[in-house]
Each structure stands twice: as structure tokens, then as C-alpha cells.
């Protein structure tokens, strides 16, 4: 069962300007950051409300997010109760998983699909010890 929107992700061309807009301008809180496998800055998480975030990806950094070299929309994330049940629901509906169920760097379990226009949608089951739950 889908619980709500967990985050919306954008790739930004200038992180400092983006943080000025979202944090200074809109009043969101910088919650935490994640580094890539090489230890380089990868994602900045902004807390919108409890359990709701905006992810800001650094433009031009290579990694698992294929749209990161383009500025703008990256993906929509829907929080779910049971990642395995959602994966099965997608299979039953004939919707192929773009990325199968796996654990992310933030400890949350996730899987991915694409809508008919190719937009990426992440389903995420929150881990109790994830940085999102600690933020």
C-alpha cells in the first residue's frame, strides 16, 4: 500500500543557488547529505515536513541516477508499507521493474518503475534507522 510522497528529486546545476532558494527562500531545512561510492558529494536532502523530503542531486556527477547529467526533474518517490508487495503488484499489473528490490545507501529498500512517458518512479520502504527517520 502506498503511504504518501516520500520525496521529489531534482538535479541542480548550482547547489549553492539551489540551497539559497529552497532553504533560505522557502524555509526548508537541510536535513542530511549522502556521498557517492568515492566519498564525493552526491545528494543533499531537504526536509519539507516530517517524512517528506526534496532530494537535490549535484549536476554532472556520475552515479546510479541516470538523469543526473540533466538539470531538472529526476524522479518521484512514493513511500510504501511493503516493498515486496509493491514489486508483486507491479508484476501482476504487467509493469516491469526498471530496478529490482534493493537496499539503498540510506538503508531503505527500494525498487523502480517508469511511467508510460519514461519518468522514473521509486517505491521506498523506510528503514527505522534511515537518515530520513532520524532527520
N, C-alpha and C positions, 0 to 999 in steps of 0.2 A: 504494500500500500504506500502510495506517495504521501509524505507528510507535509511538504512545502518546498519552497525555493531555498536552497542552501546557499548558493552563490551564483553570481553572474561574473564572467571573466572577460577582461579586456586586455589587449596588447597595447601598450602605450609607447610612443616614440620618445617621450621625455618624462622619466619617472618623477623628477622634482616638480615639474609643472603639474603633473597628474596629482601628486600628493598635495600640492598647493590648492588645487581645485577641490578634491574630494575631502581632504582633512581640514584645511584652513577655510575653504569656501563653504562646503556643505556640512561640515562639522562631524564627519565620520571619524572614528578612532583607528589609528594604526595599531592593529592587534598583534601581528607577528609576521616574520618573513621565513621563507624556505629557500635553501640553497640547492643548486643542482648537484650532480654526482661529483663535479670537480670542485665544489665548495664556492662557486660563484653565485652572486645574487640571481634569483630565479623568479620568485613570486612575492609580492607584498600583499598581505591580507588586511582589508579594512573592515572593521565591524560596523554594520549598519544598525543592527538590533540584535538581541540575544538569538544566537543560532543563524544569523543572516550576515553574509559577507559579500564584498566585492573583491575579486582577485585582480591584481594588476601585474601582468607579465611584462618583463623587460623586453623591448623590441630587439630583434636581431640575435637573441641568444638561442643557440640550438638546443633542442631537447625533445622530450616526448610530445609536446603540444605542437602539432603540425602547423597551426595558424600563427605561431608567434612571430613570424617574419613579416606579417601584415598587421598594420595598426587597425584597431577596432575590435569588433565582437570576436571572442574566441570560443566560448561555449556557455550553455545554460546548465546548471547543476540542480537536480531535484533530490532532496533528501528522502530516503526510503527506510522502512522498518526492517526489511529483509532483502538483502541484495540477491540472494539465490532465487527467491520467489519472483523478483522483478525480472531477472535473467530468464527464468522459465516462462513468465508472462510474455516477454518479447518473443521467445521462440514459438510459443503457442500462437501468437498473432502473426507469425511469419516475418518478424522484424529481426534481421540478423544483427548480432552484436558486432560492433566495429572493433571493440576491445573487450575481451572476456573479463570475467570477475578476477580482480587482483587487489592487492593491498597497496595503497599509495604511500608516499613518503610521510604523510601526515597521520599514518596508521589506519585511516579509514578504508573500507572496502568499497570498490567502485567497479562499474562496467559502463560501456559507452555504446551509443547508437547514433545514427544520423537520420534526420528527418528527410522527407522526400526531396528537399532542396539542397541537401548535403550539410545542413547545420548540425553541429555536434551537440549532443545532449549527454551529460554524465548523470548516472544514478549513483548515489553515495549513501552507504550505511555508516553512520558515525560511530567511531570507536570511543569508549568512555575516556581514554587518556589522550585523545587527539588535541592538538593545539586549539582547534575551534571550540572544543568543550571547556578548555582551560581559559580561553580569552574572555 
